[in-house]
Amino acid sequence: MSPFSTLFFLLFLLFPLTGRADFPWPSEKGETDKTELYNLQIKTHAMNFFTEDYFRYFAGANLNIIHPVFEIKTTYDYSITEDYHYFRPSNLSLKFTVPNGQWIIGRKPIQWDWADQFWNRGLWQPSYADDTLRPQWAGLTGIFREFNYEEGQITLFGSGVFIPDSTPPFESKNGKLISDNPWFTAPPSSTNLEENTIKPFFIVKEELGLKDLLKFSLGAKASYKDFYIAYSYKPMNKIRVKSQFIMDGSKELKGNHKTGYEQRFPLAPVILQHHLLSGGLDLASTDSSSDELQNTNYRLKVSLTYNHPEIHDLQDVSEIFFQHQTELHSSVKGEIHVKDPLEETTLHVSYTHQFLLGDKRENTLEKVFPGIKQEFFRDDLFQFSRAASTGITHSIKFNKQYEAKIKARLIYHLLKEYFLFSFYSSLTFDNSFSIFISGDLIFSDFPFSFKQTKEDIGIYTNKSRIFGGLSYDF
């Protein structure tokens, strides 16, 4: 083991942790770090990607307010390196209690399907994805009606407003799409079509306006004992992009066969509606320990999700648009949960598998140039269509003033053939001040070497990193 690896391992052991993060550790329904009406957290941290020779610095705050009439949950981060402000309001809602449930108006996250966040799909609810491996999930926006029963619940949802995923910020400059955000993947500056090299010149032709966000949505979820089913017809959270491939023969091409010929690509956003259906079960055992001070529980979760996007009607044969295919996701997860007055441990193993249904829809350009989709519109490296996962969460209270937690998860992506090892840890003093360290290691072979964490995964840039910082809760 190298000196760096030894230091890395020691830091991981010495700073077992607490902290808030969604993926790879989505919160269970109803789980909160604190139960007070009001919680304000200020924070700062530094981050280093192994492919960069400098640190990125951040400062910000989290605000949570849970009132009988309204709820607010929002985060703010200022990236000093990017000189950019990230505001992420994920819950802004009013609540009106009625005898058998409540009405909710505004933006409210709920758990439609446990596997959606656990496998980073983002089908049900939008997210703030400026950090792909630590997205912050937000709720749908509209009117909710909850009916509570003794052994179940029904939730109805309707809306005429759509708020999509918030992606890393970028701008178009001299025909190139650029961003200081490390999670933004820009299209290539050149590509080979036939025997000529094309230099794309990207033009952001249209931007989303208020009229584009006035989209109809409806949804419903019903749960009874250990079973649940949920359906929604709504816009897809991820915005699609289309362009045109037009070579004007009346104008002389800019460039030459050595440097490449400039080709203009006007970009326009597309919002697709889709039908979404999820169902599954969540089985939990009763306490199985004979020790009154320790409880051991077993849990089995199963999920099936059917996603059927509508076909986008192309207005011109020269338009480039890659239609989303109908898919079925199946997931299973097993957990062991051990708890006593001072310690709590959860172990999990899980697997997910995506089935593509129906015929693949291709446009003319994709048939002529099969590799153009992979070059210009890459899939997300961290969309886990077929993957296995195992992990641990452990917390320990040393006394009334000190608490530590450990979270670690190892994922293997079967299609892209790489491992992702994520950890997040902190030590908390007096339930307020926390010091934390976290990281993500991406490598192709196991056991891994530090060299692998700098090597790209196929066409994708390696995003291995480590970061740490401080936070204080008021």
PyMOL commands that set and color helices and strands:
alter all, ss='L'
color gray80, all
select helices_A, chain A and resi 3-14+114-118+211-213+364-368+372-376+450-454
alter helices_A, ss='H'
color red, helices_A
select strands_A, chain A and resi 38-49+56-66+70-79+84-98+101-108+127-128+136-137+140-149+152-159+171-173+176-178+191-193+196-204+217-224+227-235+240-244+255-256+260-270+273-284+295-309+319-320+327-339+343-356+386-397+402-413+418-429+433-443+465-473
alter strands_A, ss='S'
color yellow, strands_A
deselect
rebuild
show_as cartoon
